[in-house]
Amino acid sequence: MPHKLRKIRKLRGTRTVGYGRIGQHRDSGSKGNRKVGRHKHLWSKIVTTEPGYFGKSGFTSPKSLHRKEQIINLSKVQEIAQGEKINLTELGYTKLLGTGKITKPLTIEVEAYSKSAAEKVKEAGGEIISSQNNGE
């Protein structure tokens, strides 16, 4: 028989595709993504013994969104600084923010910093040494 006249091609567009209205050909075949008997006759056992068996739950967001920044403001740096040079990375800080005033010319070493912090440090006559080339 020619390809275009097969039964499945003839019946495309009909509601039941030749299998009748009352459940014939429905739910047949293996679903492939679950174990035998887990969906009907072992339901209560599975629900009690394996509560997480059916489906996924929740949402896992990327780890990069949950990175904890250890921030410090310029006002605190002014208090902490004893000499002209301070290494915030060794102290456990990852980012320098520009809240507060700075009067001493300091050389600050930190991983990241804000634009306002960079401007205030330069105005005071200091500099920021960072792995980044510019502020965020």
C-alpha positions in Angstrom: 0.0 0.0 0.0 1.3 3.4 -0.8 2.7 5.4 2.1 0.1 8.2 2.0 -2.8 5.8 2.4 -1.8 4.1 5.6 -4.5 3.9 8.3 -2.8 6.4 10.5 -2.6 8.9 7.7 -6.2 8.4 6.8 -7.4 8.9 10.3 -5.3 12.0 11.3 -7.6 14.8 12.3 -10.4 12.5 13.6 -11.1 12.5 17.3 -10.3 8.9 18.2 -8.0 7.9 15.3 -10.0 4.7 14.7 -9.7 3.3 18.3 -13.3 4.1 19.5 -14.5 6.5 22.1 -14.4 4.6 25.4 -10.9 4.1 26.5 -9.6 1.8 23.9 -5.9 2.3 23.1 -5.7 4.8 26.0 -3.0 4.3 28.7 -1.4 1.4 26.9 2.3 0.9 26.6 5.0 1.5 29.1 5.5 5.0 30.4 9.2 4.3 30.8 9.9 6.8 33.6 8.5 4.9 36.6 8.7 1.5 38.3 6.0 -1.1 37.7 3.0 -0.9 40.1 4.1 2.4 41.7 1.3 4.4 40.1 -1.8 2.4 41.0 -1.9 -0.7 43.3 1.2 0.2 45.4 0.1 3.8 45.8 -0.4 3.9 49.6 2.9 2.0 50.3 4.9 4.3 48.1 3.4 7.5 49.5 4.2 6.4 53.1 7.6 4.8 52.5 9.0 7.0 49.8 7.5 10.5 50.1 9.7 12.1 47.4 9.1 9.4 44.8 6.6 11.3 42.6 8.0 14.3 40.8 10.4 17.0 41.6 9.8 19.5 44.3 11.1 23.0 44.6 13.6 25.0 42.6 17.4 25.0 42.7 18.8 28.3 41.8 22.4 28.7 40.5 25.2 28.7 43.1 26.5 31.9 41.7 23.4 33.8 42.9 24.1 32.7 46.5 27.7 33.7 46.8 28.2 35.6 50.0 30.0 38.9 49.7 31.8 40.0 52.9 31.5 43.7 52.6 33.1 46.6 54.5 32.5 50.3 54.3 35.1 53.0 54.0 34.3 54.3 57.5 35.2 50.9 59.0 38.4 50.8 57.0 39.4 54.2 58.4 39.0 52.7 61.9 40.8 49.5 61.2 43.8 50.9 59.3 46.9 51.2 61.4 49.5 52.1 58.8 49.3 53.3 55.2 48.6 49.9 53.7 45.7 47.5 54.6 44.9 44.1 53.0 41.2 43.5 53.3 41.4 40.1 51.6 43.6 38.7 54.4 41.0 40.1 56.9 38.3 38.1 55.1 36.5 40.9 53.2 35.6 40.6 49.5 34.2 43.9 48.6 34.8 47.6 49.6 31.8 49.9 49.6 31.8 53.7 49.6 29.7 54.6 52.7 31.5 57.0 55.0 34.4 59.3 54.7 38.1 58.6 54.5 40.8 61.2 55.4 44.1 59.3 55.4 45.8 58.3 52.2 45.6 54.5 52.3 46.7 51.7 49.9 43.8 49.2 50.1 44.1 45.7 48.7 40.7 44.0 48.1 39.0 41.7 45.5 36.2 44.0 44.5 35.1 47.6 45.1 32.4 50.1 44.2 32.9 53.2 42.1 32.1 55.5 44.9 34.7 53.8 47.1 37.4 54.2 44.4 36.6 57.9 44.0 36.7 58.6 47.7 40.0 56.8 48.2 41.6 58.7 45.2 40.3 62.0 46.6 42.0 61.2 49.9 45.3 60.5 48.0 45.2 56.7 48.3 44.8 53.8 45.9 43.0 50.5 45.6 44.9 47.4 44.5 42.5 44.8 43.1 42.3 41.7 40.9 39.7 43.6 39.0 40.8 46.5 36.8 37.8 48.7 37.6 35.1 49.0 40.2 31.7 47.3 39.9 
